[in-house]
């Protein structure tokens, strides 16, 4: 399934790495920092805990939970989910101008977590740039009005056990499973959203591993 609006459903994504590579991110270059983000796991948050200036000084980073994150007012509140940078983060010519962090839960469909950057430029131009920084196995796939890579796991699977997902646009993540997606979608004013998402039967145990920057208030009840 796939969401392009907070209340709609989405799906598609990328794979994680181990804590060793996350720790090494404290000395990462900007391109390596983007690669850490593109894993859609704890890597970037752990690296920001070690080095709050990993992405420069034009954004506010705050220690939060058991890691650190690019600060927003409140990921649970519709108007508190964004930080506009005081100066762009420039990575290989791409200009990232803001950060979005969104957490919500639906009784019927489960959790919807979205986090990532807003970049200047058209969808295809940004996608091609980002794919140029990723390994062959991590590259995004052109899905028409989005570029994405998705994986899925079932409740009870090992936390690091993900398999490719071929769910189509508009389908709902099956109950008892979680989809993890790195995706790009067109935003306003010639901008592109570069987001990670977790959707479906998200559990506190999974969030403790993948989103160590979250607090108990942002876990499902």
ZAZAKOL-982154 format. One record per residue: z, y, x of N, C-alpha, C, O in turn. Coordinates in steps of 0.02 Angstrom, whole numbers, padded with zeros to 5 digits, always signed. Each point is the difference from the previous one (the first is absolute). Layout:
ZYXZYXZYXZYX
...
***
This chain:
+00000-00059+00041+00000+00059-00041+00000+00062+00043+00017-00003+00059
-00036+00057-00090-00008+00061+00041+00023+00060-00039-00015+00006-00060
+00051+00041+00093+00021+00060-00034-00026+00061+00037+00002+00003+00061
-00026+00045-00098-00018+00063+00030+00037+00057-00032-00009+00058+00019
+00052-00074-00068+00043+00049-00033+00069-00031-00001+00005-00060-00010
+00050+00099+00021+00066-00028+00007+00018-00052-00053+00031-00050+00017
-00051+00060-00081+00021-00045-00053-00049-00057-00010+00014-00046-00039
-00071+00047+00073-00047-00054-00006+00013-00052+00053+00043+00009+00044
-00080-00064-00048+00014-00055+00045-00055-00007+00052-00059+00013-00014
+00077-00035+00074-00048-00006+00055+00009-00062+00039+00045-00040-00014
-00088+00030+00067+00013-00053+00046-00050-00006+00055-00060+00012-00010
+00084-00030+00068-00039-00015+00061+00038+00018+00063+00041+00046-00003
-00052-00080+00063+00039+00023+00059-00003-00036+00067-00045-00040+00012
+00091+00052+00030+00002-00013+00071+00061-00040+00021+00045-00010-00040
-00044-00012+00103+00051-00046+00024+00053+00033+00045-00012+00054+00027
+00069-00086-00019+00055+00028+00038+00001-00023+00072-00040-00043+00020
+00086+00070+00020+00013-00026+00068+00074-00010+00009+00039+00011-00046
-00019-00031+00105+00071-00014+00012+00037+00062+00024-00029+00052+00014
+00096-00060-00010+00042+00057+00017-00012+00023+00072+00014+00058+00016
-00038-00102+00027-00013+00020+00069-00054+00053+00003+00008+00050+00036
-00063-00060-00072-00053+00050+00002+00022+00064-00033-00022+00054+00019
+00066-00059-00069+00026+00061-00032+00041+00040+00049-00005+00062+00003
+00047-00096+00035+00042+00035+00048-00042+00034+00053+00017+00055+00023
-00072-00088-00003-00042+00030+00051-00034+00063-00024-00025+00040+00039
+00025-00030-00107-00031+00060-00028+00034+00064+00019-00028+00053-00010
+00089-00057+00037+00036+00061+00018-00037+00039+00054+00011+00060+00008
-00055-00094+00030-00038+00033+00052-00075-00001-00017-00042+00004+00045
+00027-00010-00109-00070-00007-00022-00038+00065+00005+00029+00055-00006
-00094-00061+00018-00045+00057-00005-00011+00014-00075+00017-00042-00041
-00047+00099+00024-00015+00013-00071-00042-00055-00032+00014-00019-00057
-00064-00007+00092-00041-00053-00029+00042-00062-00010-00006-00033-00052
+00050+00016+00100+00043-00058-00008+00049+00010-00058+00017-00047-00035
+00006+00110+00026+00044+00015-00057-00035-00014-00066+00030-00026-00046
-00094+00045+00042-00038-00013-00062-00007-00075-00010+00003-00025-00056
-00014-00011+00110-00005-00073-00006+00065-00031-00024+00000-00048-00039
+00057+00076+00062+00065-00023-00025+00005+00011-00075+00022-00044-00037
-00041+00104+00015+00000+00014-00072-00044-00049-00038+00020-00025-00053
-00079+00010+00080-00049-00042-00035+00023-00071-00009-00031-00038-00038
+00084+00017+00070+00028-00066-00011+00036-00005-00067+00011-00055-00026
+00005+00113-00002+00035+00002-00066+00064-00041+00001+00014-00037-00047
+00024+00044+00101+00064-00034+00005+00050+00048+00032-00008+00061-00006
+00058-00088+00038+00053+00041+00028-00019+00035+00066+00038+00041+00025
-00096-00056+00002-00017+00021+00068+00005+00076+00010+00034+00023+00046
-00066+00016-00089+00001+00072+00008+00071+00027-00009+00020+00044+00038
+00016-00068-00087+00068+00025-00014+00047-00014+00058+00042+00042+00017
-00048-00100+00013+00041-00016+00058-00019+00042+00060+00043+00022+00039
-00108-00009-00030-00023+00041+00056+00023+00072-00009+00018+00033+00049
-00018-00007-00110+00024+00068-00012+00075+00007+00013+00023+00053+00019
+00013-00107-00030+00072+00001+00016+00011+00009+00074+00047+00033+00021
-00091-00063+00020+00006+00005+00072-00027+00066+00027+00023+00025+00051
-00073+00002-00086-00032+00062+00024-00023+00041-00061-00052-00014-00029
+00092+00063+00011-00015+00040-00060-00062+00044+00010-00027+00025-00049
+00006-00015+00112-00060+00041+00013-00062-00043+00012-00049+00023+00030
+00051-00084-00053-00055-00047+00010-00066+00029-00025-00052-00011+00031
+00054+00047-00086-00060+00029-00030-00004+00076+00011-00038+00034-00034
+00078-00008+00080-00001+00071+00014+00059+00036-00032+00046-00031-00027
-00048+00096+00030+00056+00041-00024-00016+00039-00063+00040+00041-00022
-00098-00054-00008-00019+00036-00060+00022-00032-00064-00022+00019-00054
+00066-00069+00059+00026-00034-00059+00074-00015+00009+00024-00006+00057
+00012-00001-00113+00071-00014+00003+00012-00075-00006-00021-00032-00048
+00055+00004+00097+00020-00070+00001+00075-00004-00007+00037+00038+00032
-00014-00084-00073+00072-00006-00013+00021-00074+00005-00034-00044-00026
+00091+00033+00059+00028-00068+00001+00025-00016-00070+00034+00040-00032
-00053-00100+00009+00014-00017-00070+00004-00076-00005-00039-00035+00031
+00087+00011-00071+00010-00072-00003+00016-00027+00069+00046+00025+00033
-00082-00076-00012+00010-00029+00066-00055+00019+00049-00006-00030+00054
-00034+00080-00072-00055+00021+00043-00007+00076-00006+00049+00035-00006
-00111-00011+00009-00014+00071-00010-00067+00005-00035-00041-00046+00002
+00029+00103-00035-00061+00009-00037-00020+00073-00001+00039+00043+00017
-00101-00031-00036-00023+00068-00012+00032+00022-00066-00010-00032-00052
+00049+00085+00054+00046+00016-00055-00037+00027-00061-00046+00041+00006
+00067-00064-00065-00018+00031-00064+00065+00011-00038+00052-00028+00017
-00056+00069-00068+00061+00017-00037+00029-00061-00036+00060-00012+00004
-00102-00026-00039+00024-00057-00039-00059-00043-00020-00039+00020-00043
+00031-00080+00073-00057-00043-00017+00001-00026-00071-00050-00025-00025
+00108+00031-00009+00005-00023-00069-00021+00054-00050-00012-00015-00059
+00007+00078+00081-00014+00056-00044-00073+00022+00007-00025+00006+00056
-00008+00004-00112-00072+00015+00001-00016+00062+00042-00052+00002+00033
+00096+00048-00034-00014+00062+00037+00035+00002+00068+00000+00053+00032
+00028-00108-00009+00035+00000+00064-00027-00047+00051+00036-00020+00046
-00100+00001-00053-00027-00056+00040-00045+00021+00057-00028-00044+00034
+00020+00108-00022-00049+00023+00050+00031+00047+00051+00044+00040-00016
-00068-00045+00078+00015+00050+00051-00067+00025+00028-00040-00039+00026
+00028+00104-00033-00059+00031+00030+00019+00021+00071+00049+00036+00009
-00087-00056+00040+00017+00013+00070-00011+00074+00017-00045+00032-00027
+00087-00007+00071-00007+00070+00021-00062+00009+00044-00027+00055+00004
+00005-00109+00028-00064+00000+00036-00027-00071-00003+00040-00048+00001
-00106+00039-00004-00027-00067-00008+00017-00047+00058+00007+00022+00057
-00001-00085-00072+00003-00052+00051-00072-00022+00014-00033-00026-00045
+00010+00038+00105-00070-00015+00017-00003-00064+00040+00030-00005+00054
-00066-00044-00080-00006-00065+00033-00074-00018+00003-00032-00012-00051
+00005+00011+00112-00070-00017+00011-00046+00042-00044-00049-00026-00028
+00065+00089+00021-00042+00045-00039+00017+00004-00074-00022+00046-00034
+00061-00093+00008+00022+00002-00070+00061+00046-00006+00045-00001+00042
-00045+00042-00094+00055+00047-00012+00041-00024-00059-00023+00001-00057
+00085-00023+00071+00046-00022-00053+00045+00059-00017+00032+00028+00043
-00031-00010-00107+00032+00063-00020+00063-00009-00043+00036+00049-00011
-00022-00109-00012+00058-00010-00043+00019-00074-00001-00039-00043+00020
+00100+00031-00044+00027-00068-00007+00023-00010-00072+00027+00047-00031
-00038-00106+00004+00020-00017-00069+00042-00063+00003-00016-00047+00035
+00072+00047-00073+00044-00058-00003+00024-00007-00072+00035+00043-00027
-00055-00098-00005+00011-00009-00072+00030-00069-00014-00024-00050+00025
+00077+00049-00064+00032-00063-00020+00011+00002-00076+00029+00048-00026
-00053-00099-00008+00012-00005-00072+00001-00073-00021-00027-00043+00035
+00058+00030-00092+00005-00068-00025-00015-00001-00074+00017+00046-00038
-00051-00099+00017-00018-00011-00070+00029-00066-00023-00004-00050+00036
+00035+00050-00095+00033-00061-00024-00048-00059-00004+00019-00056+00016
-00080+00069-00037-00048-00055-00009-00039-00018+00063-00016-00058+00010
+00002+00108+00032-00047-00012+00055+00033+00001+00069-00033-00016+00049
+00096+00035-00045+00035-00001+00064-00003+00065+00038-00003+00054-00029
+00003-00060+00095+00004+00059+00043-00067+00028+00020-00050-00035+00004
+00050+00102+00007-00060+00035+00024+00023+00049+00054+00030+00051-00014
-00044-00068+00076+00018+00043+00056-00064+00021+00036-00043-00041+00016
+00037+00106-00004-00057+00028+00034+00026+00048+00054+00043+00041-00014
-00069-00048+00074+00019+00047+00053-00060+00008+00048-00038-00046+00013
+00032+00108+00012-00054+00011+00047-00021+00073+00004+00037+00045-00023
-00095-00034+00051-00023+00067+00018-00055+00025-00046-00036-00038-00032
+00031+00105+00030-00060+00031-00028-00039+00029+00059+00028+00036+00042
-00092-00052-00039-00043+00021+00055-00056+00044-00025-00023-00007-00057
+00001+00053+00099-00058+00041-00017-00063-00041+00011-00006-00038+00048
-00043+00046-00094-00063-00034+00008-00016-00047-00058+00044-00017-00040
-00106-00002+00036-00023-00044-00054+00025-00072+00011+00018-00019+00055
-00018-00019-00109+00024-00069+00003-00036-00041+00053+00033-00031+00042
-00099+00031-00043-00037-00042+00047+00008+00023+00071+00004-00041+00046
-00001+00107-00035+00008+00026+00068+00068-00020+00029+00004-00021+00058
+00049+00029-00098+00067-00018+00022+00005-00075+00012+00029-00022+00049
-00058-00018-00095+00003-00072+00007-00034-00024+00064+00027-00044+00035
-00084+00072-00019-00035-00021+00061+00040+00019+00062+00001-00039+00049
+00031+00097-00050+00041+00020+00057+00059-00048+00009+00014-00023+00055
+00020+00008-00111+00059-00044+00005-00021-00071+00020+00034-00031+00041
-00088+00006-00068-00023-00067+00020-00015-00003+00074+00008-00052+00031
-00030+00109-00003-00014+00002+00072+00062-00007+00043-00005-00015+00059
+00064+00026-00089+00063-00006+00037+00034-00067-00011+00050-00015+00034
-00075-00026-00080+00032-00063-00017-00037-00059+00031-00060+00004+00013
+00096-00058-00002-00031-00061+00025-00044-00030-00055+00005+00018-00058
-00049-00063+00079-00047-00031-00048+00036-00032-00059-00022+00007-00057
+00076-00041+00071+00036-00035-00054+00038+00047-00046+00021-00020-00055
-00012+00083+00075+00038+00047-00040-00043+00051-00038+00027+00041-00037
-00092-00044+00045-00043+00052-00028+00000+00000-00076+00008-00052-00032
-00018+00112+00004-00006+00009-00071-00069-00022-00024-00049+00002+00037
+00046-00022-00100-00062-00022-00031-00021+00051-00053+00042+00023-00039
-00105-00006+00037-00027+00046-00050+00000-00034-00068-00035-00049-00011
+00076+00076-00035+00005-00028-00068-00029+00047-00052+00020-00001-00058
-00066+00043+00078-00031+00046-00047+00033+00068+00002-00015+00042+00044
+00061-00030-00091+00035+00065-00001+00063-00001+00042+00038+00049-00001
-00026-00102+00038+00056-00005+00047-00022-00041+00061-00051-00035-00002
+00090+00042+00055-00004-00047+00056+00068-00032+00005+00051+00034-00006
-00048-00099+00016+00065-00032-00003+00001-00067+00036-00051-00031+00015
+00112+00009-00001+00013-00068+00024+00064-00023-00033+00050+00036+00002
-00051-00094-00033+00057-00023-00040+00025-00068+00020-00038-00043+00023
+00103+00034-00032+00031-00066+00009+00049-00012-00057+00021+00047-00035
-00003-00110+00026+00045-00019-00054+00048-00053+00024-00017-00040+00045
+00076+00038-00074+00049-00052+00014+00037-00016-00064+00002+00041-00046
+00027-00100+00043+00039-00020-00058+00075+00006+00015+00021-00006+00057
+00018+00016-00110+00072+00000+00008+00021-00070+00025-00022-00051-00027
+00063+00050+00079+00021-00063+00030-00039-00016+00063+00022-00042+00040
-00080+00075-00030-00036-00008+00064+00040+00033+00056+00038+00046-00013
-00047-00069+00075+00031+00036+00055-00021+00073-00001-00056+00016-00019
+00101+00028+00040-00014+00072-00004-00063+00019+00037-00036+00045-00021
+00021-00079+00077-00059+00018+00039-00061-00042-00019-00049-00002+00037
+00052-00030-00095-00055-00042-00022-00043+00037-00051+00020+00009-00058
-00079+00012+00079-00048+00035-00043-00068-00034+00006-00017-00026+00053
-00020+00026-00107-00068-00027+00001-00047+00051-00031+00021+00041-00040
-00086-00043+00058-00047+00049-00027-00002-00002-00076+00006-00053-00031
-00013+00112+00001-00004+00006-00073-00069+00024-00019-00027+00047+00029
-00002-00079-00079-00066+00020-00026+00005+00026-00071-00049-00001-00037
+00108+00025+00018+00009+00026-00068-00048+00057-00013-00012+00041+00045
-00014-00038-00105-00049+00051-00017+00032+00062-00029+00058-00001-00021
-00096+00055+00021+00024+00062-00027+00020-00009-00073-00036-00029-00040
+00095+00055+00022+00022-00002-00069+00042-00061-00017+00026-00004-00056
-00019-00043+00102+00041-00058-00015+00072+00014+00020+00014+00039+00045
+00032-00073-00080+00071+00010+00011+00026-00051+00050-00019-00059-00004
+00061+00080+00050+00030-00048+00046+00039-00052-00040+00043+00018-00041
-00056-00081+00053+00031-00054-00038+00076+00001+00008+00025+00013+00055
+00010-00027-00108+00073-00004+00003+00020-00052+00052-00027-00055+00002
+00076+00073+00039+00023-00045+00052-00037+00008+00066+00011-00039+00047
-00055+00089-00042-00036+00012+00062+00002+00074+00016+00014+00042-00043
-00029-00026+00106-00002+00069+00024-00064+00011+00038-00019-00042+00041
-00015+00097-00055-00059+00018+00038+00016+00058+00047+00038+00045-00017
-00066-00048+00075+00009+00053+00050-00069+00023+00021-00043-00040+00018
+00032+00106-00021-00067+00026+00009+00000+00062+00044+00043+00044-00008
-00090-00041+00053-00018+00063+00033-00063+00024-00034-00051-00036+00002
+00052+00095-00032-00060+00022-00036-00012+00074+00008+00046+00039+00013
-00109-00020-00020-00021+00069+00001-00033+00017-00066-00039-00040-00027
+00055+00099+00000-00031+00024-00061-00013+00074+00006+00035+00035+00036
-00084-00011-00073-00016+00072+00002+00056+00039-00035+00024-00020-00053
-00005+00076+00084+00049+00045-00029-00035+00065-00020-00061+00003-00005
+00101+00049-00006-00026+00065-00020-00025+00039+00061+00022-00012+00057
-00066+00059-00069-00020+00049+00052-00025-00032+00064+00021+00019+00055
-00066-00068-00061-00028-00034+00058+00054-00030+00044-00004+00004+00061
+00054-00033-00092+00052-00036+00035-00003-00074-00017-00028-00019-00051
+00058-00022+00094+00002-00072-00010+00072-00024+00007+00033+00018+00049
-00010-00058-00096+00066-00031+00004-00005-00063+00043-00042-00043-00013
+00085+00037+00062+00003-00058+00045+00068-00031-00012+00049+00020+00032
-00045-00069-00076+00063-00024-00026+00010-00075+00013-00048-00038+00003
+00111+00020+00006+00023-00069-00007+00031-00008-00069+00025+00048-00029
-00028-00109+00002+00034-00013-00063+00029-00070-00002-00027-00047+00029
+00083+00041-00063+00029-00064-00019+00004+00001-00076+00024+00048-00029
-00048-00102-00003+00000-00002-00072+00016-00070-00025-00021-00050+00030
+00058+00046-00085+00016-00064-00030+00074-00015+00002+00041+00044-00009
-00025-00107+00020+00069-00024-00002+00036+00016+00066+00018-00045+00038
-00010+00110-00025+00032+00024+00061+00075-00012-00004+00031+00015-00051
-00002-00042+00104+00072-00015+00002+00036+00043+00052-00032+00023+00047
+00097-00014-00054+00038+00036+00052-00008-00033+00069-00005+00035+00050
+00005-00102-00048-00006-00034+00064-00066+00016+00035-00001+00009+00061
-00053-00004-00099-00064+00017+00029-00001+00072+00024-00026+00015+00054
+00056+00030-00093+00001+00071+00020+00043+00011+00062-00016+00043+00041
+00068-00082-00033+00041+00007+00060-00040-00015+00063+00014+00028+00053
-00064-00071-00059-00042-00018+00057-00057+00049+00010-00014+00022+00056
-00021-00005-00111-00060+00041+00005+00012+00075-00003-00037+00039+00029
+00090-00018-00065+00015+00071-00008+00073+00014+00017+00040+00016-00045
-00021-00021+00109+00070+00010+00019+00023+00072-00008+00060+00014+00008
-00106+00032-00023+00018+00069-00011+00027+00012-00070+00028+00054-00013
-00037-00101-00033+00023+00010-00069+00075-00011-00005+00031-00035+00041
-00001+00064-00093+00071-00009-00013+00008-00044-00062-00048-00017-00034
+00110-00002+00021+00013-00045-00057-00024+00031-00066-00019-00037-00045
+00021+00103+00040-00022+00033-00062-00073-00012-00014-00022+00007-00057
-00017-00025+00108-00072-00011-00008-00019-00074-00005-00059-00017+00001
+00110-00026-00005-00012-00071-00010-00005-00016-00074+00029+00036-00041
-00064-00089+00023-00002-00020-00071+00070-00023-00023+00038-00029+00039
-00023+00042-00101+00065-00021-00028-00001-00073-00018+00050-00027-00024
***
